[in-house]
Structures are given as structure tokens and as C-alpha cells.
Amino acid sequence: MPSSLIDFKDWTHSDCEGLFSLALSLKKSPRPLKTPGSTAALLFFEPSTRTRLSFEIAALRAGVASVVLDGGAGSSLQKGESIEDTILNVAAMNPDFLVVRCADSVPLAELSTQFSAKVLNAGWGIKAHPTQALLDALTIRDHFGSFSGKKLLIIGDVKHSRVAASQFELMPRLRIEIAVCGPPEFLESLPPAQKRFSSLAEGLQWADVVIALRPQIERHHQTMKISRSEYAQSYGLNAEVLRLFSAKGIIMHPGPIHHGVEMQSEVLRDPRSRVLQQVSNGVYMREALIRWLGGEKT
Ligand code: NCD
């Protein structure tokens, strides 16, 4: 059984299954708030709304008291201390969990071998965002009752998205098939064999689940070749194009949404939208993860 979640390399199908059952059982019958017994340090060196707050709520519900270093403001980072040293010093305070969001350049996996706290990756540059992939999978399971054979279309900036990177690790373990759709500049990092659709209409007709990603502008090294309005026209979700998508399908987005670019606001009112359910599921999933890594089973 893995002791941390940095990526899914050591996670088997049955580890994932155990975790999903626990999350679903927490969702069905929430356990009473526990008095904090153990501790978590949440270190967010990159911006976050949903992930940070849902880890805080999840920790509280799981009986884990958390302390937060948010963006490093007011910390010794401002005196020139490195992120590596910051992580090692906080780990030396012996929290049970270290929840970390940081840039790719931070050697998170290597650092985690130097202390005993369980590390939960809350977004690591463009490398991985495993809890987002887990909560997306939980949202799929919630709707369809199973994973096997479902078809997931990821639309957009796959190249710079850690969410997509973790989807590619997790979904095949759950026997979910992935296809992508987006401007070529966002798909160039993928192997040639990856299933892809050049037309959004065709992709929507194939899929059971669609996930729209925002262009990760802060991670682009050059300006986008495609303009925001061209993007919206060819790859943006709106009520009209979604007529081609299955009535039984679901529409997801990890947030934050760029309204009018990858998604028109009207899509949030579509009965197939699960965007806010994803956020609710994020808390159950993270609570399950904390409890599960702490040795609790269903
Ligand atoms: C994602 C992230 O930070 O990678 N957001 C999130 O965690 N809900 C996606 C994004 O920023 O586009």
C-alpha cells in the first residue's frame, strides 16, 4: 500500500478501488467531525482556491488539524530561503501529512524520501495533480456507477496541464479510454498513437465524459498561436455544440473557468454539468485519501 500520493506509479487498481469505496461511503454517510488527533502542514507555493480549501476542510473532517503556508507570504522565502529548505524545515516539525503545491523544479519525490510525513501532491508544476484526477474519477463513478469502458474526451491545453498528466496516469488503471481534442500546439507533447479528434463535434459524439481545460497561459513560454476567440469558436463548449453530446454524458472542468473561452457560462446550467459536484467530491476524495493513508478502511 503506498504511503504517499505524489503520482500514481505505486498505486494499483485495488488501491484506487479501496480509496473510491471509502470516498463513496463518506459521501453516503459523513462521519462526525473528529477532534484533531494528527497534523497536516499545507504548503502552497502556487495559487489555489479549490484544492487548498478542500484539503483544509477534508483534514478537519478526518480529524487532522492543519496549518497553512499560503504562497509563502510573510515566510522566510522572502529572506531568500529556498522552497526545498522550507519543505525540509516544515517536515522537521513532524507533521503527519505534508500537502504541497509547487513548481516542477522542486524535487518533490526526492525530498519526500528524507522525512516521514506522508506527502500529498496538491499540484506539481505541469507534472501531476493526482487528487484532481481522483476527484474527477469519483465524479464519473458517481454518475455511471462504474468506470470500465467509459470514454473520456479531454479538450484543450493538454501540453501544459498537470490535470491531464494525472488523467493519463489514472484513467487507464480504471479502464477508462482517453481521447484528446484541441489546437495542435496544445497536443504536441503527446505520443503519435494517442487517440485524438481534430473536430470537437466528432469528439463529442464519441465521448461519455468531457473535461474542458483552460489554456494554462501562465505556463506558456510564447504567446498562443490561436486567439481566444478562435479557440472559443473551434474548441469552446457551448449549448449549441453540446447538442451533439450524449444526453447521458457528463461535462466537467477542474476550474478556474475562463468564461467565454473554453466554456460559455450557459454550460454550467446544462443538466449534464458536474462542475460544482467535482468541487464537492474533491472534499470527499481528499478526506478519503487522508483517512486511507492513515490506515482507515471502509
Ligand atoms: C487546476 C490546477 O491548479 O492545476 N485547478 C485546480 O486544482 N482545481 C487546473 C487549472 O489551474 O487550470
Residues whose N, C-alpha, C, O or C-beta is under 5 A from the ligand:
A	BS01	NCD	R50 T51 G123 H129 V163 R214 P254 G255 P256
